[in-house]
């Protein structure tokens, strides 16, 4: 069984403040350790469920050379391999080769979620909303669509209560979720201890991988229309001249394609 672990840092137990998610300061270095150990818990669970190949992909944009490179390599479980990508969603080789299931660890809720810890979509400063064929989605939806493009189901999502709720709404009741904290606001939470969270994640990964048909791959309808609303008009400038982009308002655009991947690639890269 081939398992893809796709991860972010904001949904990790104990991580609540911006300083824990970026910047080369003690808080961030602590956050990296908490993050890496939750990945290890998912890897242990996957191995217990019979996974023979596990590839971890860090999707946290921490800034600078830490972007998609927040995991502490020499702390990672030796039975996994890990990817350091240059651009988010650019690494697809493992999915293209055929992947049985994906585990999402440390996920956060979409922009505008009141009880979502460190909630945002792609950029906390620039993106206000994202829709696939009219459906409001966050980063869980983006990563799920990436997996779904190659027929890979997402069977586990871990993070705060808000992202677990968001994931079930999008992917269905067969999804296994592990709630490691409850948001009390964007920068406050009631959290499980790291040791307890790892125990729950390991068990959740093991349970989720016992039934690979519990969740269907997430495939937005074809053809696909992706709509983005930015926080201010100047945030649109980065994208307005990319191929396939139609500017639909002072701070909004639409990208269309025969499928999600074509529509996403047309403006994001």
C-alpha positions in Angstrom: 0.0 0.0 0.0 1.4 3.4 -1.1 0.5 6.3 1.2 0.9 10.0 0.7 1.1 12.2 3.8 0.4 15.8 2.9 0.8 18.2 5.8 0.7 21.8 7.1 1.8 23.2 10.4 -1.1 25.4 11.6 -3.3 22.4 12.5 -0.7 20.9 14.8 -1.5 20.5 18.6 -0.1 23.5 20.6 0.4 25.7 17.6 -1.7 28.9 17.9 0.5 31.9 17.3 2.1 33.2 14.1 5.5 33.0 15.6 5.2 29.2 15.9 4.5 28.9 12.1 7.4 30.9 10.6 10.5 33.0 11.2 13.8 31.7 12.4 13.1 32.2 16.1 12.8 29.8 19.1 8.9 29.6 18.8 9.1 28.4 15.2 11.9 25.9 16.0 9.6 24.5 18.7 6.8 24.4 16.2 8.9 22.5 13.7 9.5 19.8 16.3 5.8 19.5 17.2 5.0 19.4 13.5 7.6 16.7 12.7 6.4 14.5 15.5 2.8 14.6 14.3 4.0 13.4 10.9 5.9 10.6 12.6 2.6 9.6 14.4 0.8 9.4 11.0 3.7 7.4 9.5 3.6 4.9 12.4 -0.1 4.5 11.9 0.3 3.9 8.2 2.9 1.3 8.8 0.7 -0.5 11.3 -2.1 -0.5 8.7 0.3 -2.2 6.1 1.7 0.7 4.2 4.8 -0.3 2.2 5.8 3.1 0.8 5.1 6.4 2.6 6.0 9.8 1.1 5.6 12.9 3.1 5.0 16.3 1.4 5.3 19.5 3.6 2.9 22.1 2.2 3.6 24.9 4.8 4.8 28.1 3.3 6.9 29.3 6.2 8.9 31.9 4.3 12.4 32.0 2.8 14.3 28.7 2.7 11.9 27.2 5.2 9.1 27.3 2.7 7.9 23.7 2.2 10.9 22.8 4.3 9.7 23.0 7.9 10.1 19.4 8.8 13.2 18.4 10.8 14.8 15.8 8.6 16.8 13.9 11.2 13.8 13.5 13.4 11.6 11.9 10.8 10.7 8.2 11.0 13.2 6.3 8.8 10.4 4.4 7.1 9.2 7.4 5.2 10.7 9.6 2.5 9.9 13.3 2.2 9.6 15.9 -0.5 10.9 19.5 -0.4 9.2 21.2 -3.3 9.8 24.6 -4.8 6.2 25.5 -5.5 3.1 24.3 -3.8 1.2 21.6 -5.7 4.1 21.1 -8.1 5.2 17.6 -6.9 2.8 15.1 -8.4 5.1 12.2 -9.3 4.0 9.9 -6.4 0.4 10.5 -7.3 1.0 9.9 -11.0 2.7 6.6 -10.3 -0.4 5.4 -8.4 -1.1 6.1 -4.8 -3.6 4.2 -2.6 -4.5 6.9 -0.1 -3.6 10.3 1.3 -3.4 11.3 4.9 -3.7 15.1 5.6 -1.9 16.1 8.9 -1.9 19.5 10.6 -4.5 21.1 8.4 -6.2 24.5 9.0 -9.6 26.0 8.1 -10.3 28.2 5.2 -10.1 32.0 5.3 -12.9 33.7 7.2 -13.5 30.7 9.6 -14.2 32.4 13.0 -13.1 29.4 15.1 -10.3 28.3 12.8 -6.9 28.5 14.4 -4.6 30.5 12.1 -7.3 30.2 9.4 -6.4 31.3 5.9 -6.5 30.2 2.3 -3.1 30.1 0.4 -2.2 33.5 1.7 -3.4 35.0 5.0 -2.9 38.5 3.6 -4.0 38.2 -0.1 -6.7 35.6 -0.7 -10.2 36.2 0.7 -12.1 33.3 -0.9 -11.6 30.4 -3.3 -14.3 28.4 -5.1 -14.3 25.3 -7.3 -17.4 25.4 -9.5 -19.1 27.6 -7.0 -18.1 25.5 -3.9 -16.2 27.4 -1.3 -13.0 25.6 -0.4 -9.8 26.0 1.6 -6.4 24.3 1.4 -7.9 21.0 2.3 -10.0 21.3 -0.9 -6.9 22.2 -3.0 -4.9 19.3 -1.7 -7.8 16.9 -2.0 -8.4 18.0 -5.6 -4.7 17.5 -6.3 -5.0 13.9 -5.0 -8.3 13.4 -6.8 -6.8 14.3 -10.1 -4.9 11.0 -10.0 -7.6 9.0 -8.3 -6.2 9.1 -4.8 -8.7 9.3 -1.9 -8.1 11.4 1.2 -9.0 9.1 4.1 -7.7 11.1 7.1 -7.7 14.8 8.1 -6.2 16.1 11.3 -6.2 19.6 12.8 -8.6 21.8 14.7 -12.3 21.2 15.1 -13.1 23.7 12.4 -11.0 22.1 9.7 -12.3 18.6 10.6 -15.9 20.0 10.1 -14.9 21.6 6.8 -13.3 18.4 5.6 -16.3 16.2 6.4 -18.6 18.7 4.6 -16.4 18.5 1.5 -15.3 14.9 1.5 -18.2 13.1 3.2 -19.0 11.2 6.4 -16.7 8.3 5.6 -13.7 10.5 6.2 -11.7 9.8 9.4 -10.8 13.0 11.3 -8.7 13.6 14.3 -9.4 16.8 16.3 -6.3 17.9 18.2 -7.6 21.3 19.3 -10.6 23.5 19.5 -10.3 27.1 18.2 -11.4 29.8 20.6 -10.6 32.4 17.9 -8.0 32.8 15.2 -5.1 33.0 17.7 -6.4 31.0 20.6 -7.3 27.4 21.2 -7.9 24.7 23.7 -5.5 22.0 22.7 -4.7 18.3 23.3 -1.2 17.8 24.7 1.3 16.9 21.9 1.7 13.3 23.3 -2.0 12.8 23.3 -2.4 14.3 19.8 0.2 11.9 18.4 -1.5 9.0 20.0 -4.8 10.0 18.4 -3.2 10.6 15.0 -1.4 7.3 15.0 -4.6 5.5 15.8 -6.6 7.6 13.3 -4.2 6.8 10.4 -4.3 3.1 11.2 -8.1 3.1 11.3 -8.5 5.3 8.2 -6.3 3.0 6.1 -8.3 -0.1 6.9 -11.1 1.0 4.4 -9.7 2.7 1.4 -13.2 2.9 -0.2 -14.8 4.8 2.7 -14.0 8.1 0.9 -14.2 8.7 -2.9 -11.4 10.7 -4.5 -12.4 14.4 -4.6 -12.8 15.4 -8.3 -14.4 18.8 -9.0 -16.9 18.6 -11.9 -15.6 18.8 -15.4 -15.2 21.3 -17.0 -13.9 23.2 -14.0 -14.1 26.9 -13.0 -11.9 28.2 -10.3 -12.8 31.6 -8.8 -10.6 33.7 -6.5 -11.5 36.8 -4.6 -8.5 38.7 -3.3 -8.5 41.0 -0.2 -7.5 44.1 -2.2 -7.2 45.0 -5.9 -3.4 45.1 -5.8 -3.2 41.5 -4.8 -4.7 40.5 -8.1 -1.7 42.0 -10.0 0.4 38.9 -9.6 -2.1 36.8 -11.5 -3.9 39.0 -14.0 -1.5 38.4 -16.9 -1.2 34.6 -16.5 -2.6 32.4 -19.2 -6.2 31.3 -18.9 -7.1 34.1 -16.4 -10.2 36.2 -16.8 -10.3 39.2 -14.5 -13.9 39.4 -13.3 -13.8 42.4 -10.9 -11.5 44.8 -9.2 -10.1 42.0 -7.0 -11.3 38.8 -8.5 -10.5 36.4 -11.3 -11.7 33.1 -12.9 -9.7 30.4 -14.5 -11.3 27.6 -16.5 -10.2 24.3 -17.8 -11.4 20.9 -19.0 -10.6 19.6 -15.5 -9.4 21.0 -12.2 -5.7 20.5 -12.8 -5.8 22.4 -16.1 -7.8 25.3 -14.5 -5.4 25.4 -11.5 -2.2 25.2 -13.5 -3.4 27.9 -15.9 -3.1 30.6 -13.2 -1.3 29.3 -10.2 2.1 28.4 -11.8 
